[in-house]
Amino acid sequence: MSVFAEAGIQFSIITPDRTAEVCTLVGQHFFTDDPIFRSIGIEQSTYLDSCFSDAIKGGSCVMATDSYGKIIGVRLTEIIDRGSWFRWLYDFAFASFIPSLGRIAWLLGKPVLQKSCEVIPALYCQVNYEVWPLFNEFGCQKILCDVLVTTAKEARGKGIGTELVKQAESVGREKGCDFSVNIVTGLYSGKVFREKCNYTVRNEVFYAQFIDKDGNLYLDDTREHLSVFSCHKT
């Protein structure tokens, strides 16, 4: 019996009926801790909850539950198929629209949205996190892509996050994914992917060096978190 089973902790695929619980967990334990979301001021929203719901419907997301059935950790992922031209078109159109969205946010007095439209694309560009070119690089049909991983504060330090990542990888392989790609933003998740799950770091940006054209920090509340990196695993 594993240490998790002895503690009454179970891992299973998240079903859509538990989406509200997942969103609550993420809102309470991810948004306040992630250095990027915290620095920008991104909070839980209907739009983000709908993104999480879509990921869950894909059937590749994993949760950890305690002996009472309460969700204490989640690993949200999505499987992208190189033949999904609609998804490619959506991603391309959305990326093209972001600068205009940022200007609209400025006109409407929406500083969080405006900053999101400026910072997140710049960050993705610097760590070279773009999924579609990877199909040619890896020569594969499907890729398991990162959404997020988080555990409840009271459940941390027990290896649950690491096991969630491993369980999601297993689900991805069962569904035909030979590769997993991620963007990792925090110190603790960095240890999970880099040290415990043996992901290969592709590009890394240190927050202290992530500055705008005027030399100002893009992110000013990163605390103990030092860098963001993109990574992959076969």
C-alpha positions in Angstrom: 0.0 0.0 0.0 1.3 3.4 -0.9 1.8 6.2 1.6 -1.0 8.1 -0.1 -3.4 5.1 0.3 -2.4 4.8 3.9 -3.3 8.4 4.4 -6.7 7.9 2.7 -5.6 10.1 -0.3 -6.9 8.9 -3.7 -6.1 10.2 -7.2 -8.6 10.1 -10.0 -9.7 11.8 -13.2 -11.8 14.9 -12.5 -15.4 14.5 -13.7 -17.4 17.6 -14.8 -19.7 17.4 -11.8 -16.8 18.4 -9.6 -15.9 21.5 -11.6 -17.3 24.0 -9.0 -15.2 22.4 -6.3 -12.1 22.6 -8.5 -12.7 26.2 -9.2 -13.1 27.0 -5.5 -9.8 25.2 -4.7 -8.0 27.1 -7.4 -9.5 30.4 -6.3 -8.4 29.8 -2.7 -5.0 28.2 -3.2 -3.6 29.2 -6.6 -4.5 32.7 -7.5 -3.1 34.2 -4.2 0.2 32.2 -4.5 1.1 32.3 -8.2 3.7 35.1 -8.6 2.3 36.2 -12.0 -1.3 36.2 -11.1 -0.6 37.9 -7.8 1.6 40.6 -9.3 -0.8 41.4 -12.1 -3.8 41.2 -9.7 -5.7 38.5 -11.6 -8.5 37.0 -9.5 -11.0 34.3 -10.0 -13.5 35.1 -12.8 -16.3 33.5 -14.8 -14.0 33.5 -17.8 -11.2 31.6 -16.1 -13.6 29.2 -14.5 -15.0 28.4 -18.0 -11.4 27.7 -19.1 -10.9 25.3 -16.3 -14.3 23.7 -17.0 -13.3 23.1 -20.7 -10.0 21.5 -19.6 -11.9 19.2 -17.2 -14.3 18.2 -20.0 -11.3 17.0 -22.0 -10.8 14.1 -19.5 -7.1 14.5 -18.8 -7.3 16.4 -15.5 -6.5 14.7 -12.2 -7.5 15.4 -8.6 -6.4 14.3 -5.2 -9.1 13.7 -2.6 -8.7 13.0 1.1 -10.4 10.3 3.2 -13.6 12.4 3.3 -13.7 12.9 -0.5 -12.7 16.5 -0.3 -10.5 17.8 -3.2 -7.1 18.7 -1.8 -5.2 19.1 -5.1 -5.6 19.3 -8.8 -3.6 19.0 -12.0 -5.3 20.6 -14.9 -4.1 19.8 -18.4 -5.5 19.7 -21.9 -4.6 17.5 -24.9 -4.0 19.3 -28.1 -4.1 17.4 -31.4 -2.1 18.7 -34.3 -5.1 18.0 -36.6 -7.3 20.4 -34.6 -7.4 23.2 -37.1 -10.2 25.0 -35.3 -8.1 25.1 -32.2 -5.1 26.4 -34.1 -7.2 29.1 -35.7 -8.7 30.1 -32.4 -5.2 30.3 -30.8 -3.9 32.3 -33.7 -6.9 34.7 -33.7 -6.8 35.2 -29.9 -3.0 35.9 -29.9 -3.5 38.4 -32.7 -6.4 40.1 -30.8 -4.5 40.6 -27.5 -2.9 43.9 -28.4 -6.2 45.4 -29.4 -7.8 43.9 -26.3 -5.1 45.7 -24.2 -6.0 49.0 -25.8 -9.7 48.5 -25.2 -9.0 47.6 -21.6 -7.0 50.9 -21.3 -9.9 52.9 -22.7 -12.4 51.2 -20.4 -10.2 51.7 -17.3 -9.5 47.9 -16.7 -5.9 48.0 -15.4 -5.7 44.3 -14.6 -6.9 43.2 -18.1 -4.6 45.8 -19.7 -1.6 44.6 -17.7 -2.5 40.9 -18.5 -2.5 41.7 -22.2 0.9 43.3 -21.9 2.8 41.0 -19.5 1.6 37.5 -20.3 2.4 37.6 -24.1 5.8 39.1 -23.3 6.5 36.4 -20.8 5.4 33.6 -23.1 7.6 35.1 -25.9 10.7 35.2 -23.6 10.3 31.6 -22.5 9.4 30.6 -26.0 6.2 28.8 -24.9 4.2 28.1 -28.0 2.7 24.7 -28.5 2.0 24.4 -32.2 5.6 24.5 -33.5 6.4 21.6 -31.1 4.4 19.1 -33.2 7.1 19.4 -35.9 9.9 19.4 -33.4 8.7 16.3 -31.6 7.1 14.6 -34.6 4.0 13.7 -32.7 0.2 13.9 -33.0 -0.9 14.9 -29.5 0.7 16.9 -26.7 -0.3 17.1 -23.1 -0.3 20.8 -22.3 -0.1 22.6 -18.9 -3.0 24.5 -17.4 -2.0 24.5 -13.7 -1.2 22.4 -10.7 -2.0 23.3 -7.1 -2.7 21.8 -3.7 -4.6 23.1 -0.7 -2.3 24.9 1.7 -2.9 22.4 4.5 -2.0 19.5 2.2 1.4 20.8 1.0 4.7 19.2 1.6 3.4 15.7 1.3 4.3 15.0 -2.3 0.8 15.4 -3.6 1.7 17.9 -6.3 4.4 15.6 -7.6 2.0 12.6 -7.7 -0.6 14.7 -9.4 1.8 15.6 -12.2 2.8 11.9 -12.6 -0.8 10.8 -12.6 -1.7 13.3 -15.3 1.3 12.2 -17.4 0.0 8.6 -17.2 -3.5 9.7 -18.3 -1.9 11.6 -21.2 0.0 8.6 -22.3 -3.2 6.5 -22.3 -4.8 9.1 -24.5 -1.9 9.1 -27.0 0.3 11.9 -25.8 4.0 11.1 -26.0 5.1 14.5 -24.9 4.1 16.9 -22.1 4.9 20.6 -22.1 4.5 23.2 -19.3 5.2 26.7 -18.3 6.3 26.7 -14.6 6.0 30.0 -12.7 6.8 29.2 -9.0 9.7 28.0 -6.9 7.8 24.9 -5.5 6.3 23.8 -8.7 9.7 24.3 -10.3 11.1 21.7 -7.9 8.3 19.3 -8.9 8.9 19.6 -12.6 12.7 20.1 -12.7 13.9 17.9 -9.9 11.2 15.3 -9.1 9.6 14.7 -12.4 12.7 15.1 -14.6 11.4 17.7 -17.1 13.9 19.2 -19.5 14.0 23.0 -19.1 13.7 24.7 -22.5 14.0 28.4 -21.6 14.1 30.3 -18.3 13.5 33.9 -17.4 14.4 35.3 -14.0 11.8 37.7 -12.7 14.5 40.2 -11.7 15.4 40.5 -15.3 11.9 40.6 -16.7 11.6 44.3 -17.4 9.7 46.6 -19.7 11.2 49.0 -22.2 11.5 51.6 -19.5 13.5 49.3 -17.2 10.7 48.7 -14.8 9.8 45.2 -13.4 6.8 43.7 -15.2 6.1 41.7 -12.0 6.6 43.3 -8.6 5.2 40.8 -6.1 7.1 37.5 -6.9 8.4 37.1 -3.3 10.4 33.9 -3.0 9.8 32.9 -6.6 12.8 33.5 -8.7 12.0 32.5 -12.3 9.6 31.1 -14.8 10.6 28.4 -17.3 9.1 26.3 -20.1 9.9 22.6 -20.1 9.0 19.4 -21.7 9.1 15.6 -21.0 8.9 12.6 -23.3 
